[in-house]
Amino acid sequence: MQNDISIDEESAGSGFADMGGQAFAADDSLSRVAQFRSAQLQFQQFCDAPAEEAGIGIRQYQCLLFIQAHPDPKGMPMGELAKMLKIQPATATGLIGRMESKGLLQRLFDTENRRLVRLSLLPEGQELLARLVANDSAIIDDIKAAAMRLTKA
């Protein structure tokens, strides 16, 4: 996988690092932290791009992931999802509504407590999630391989 973060020969010798077009002096703590945060943002954008390209945002991807990973076969309670996402229940309602209209998931009313709304993925949501998880797994594998190379050097 290709990214925009690099330290080329010229930059390395000058004490500057090229962070996707942003150059920071590399010799003081402030610049090192700026480099790190710039790289962190670029990495996050790189990781989020497949979800954006699939027509969903990172929050919707997180919803798919958390709902599918939830252990209860009856579905994930919507309030629990809101807590995991650190959003208000009303915000979760809107988010879930948009995903429901895309055919990614469904709301189910609990048979024992009609006030409890549970969420489960529909086949289209499961297929999209599988593609995104495969992409993230490849990124994780690349990071592990790079870390192994660094520890052997």
Secondary structure, DSSP 4 states (H G I P E B T S, - for coil): ---SEE--HHHHHHTEEEETTEEEESSSHHHHHHHHHHHHHHHHHHHHHHHHHTT--HHHHHHHHHHHH-S-TT-EEHHHHHHHHT--HHHHHHHHHHHHHTTSEEEEE-SS-TT-EEEEE-HHHHHHHHHHHHHHHHHHHHHHHHHHHHHH-
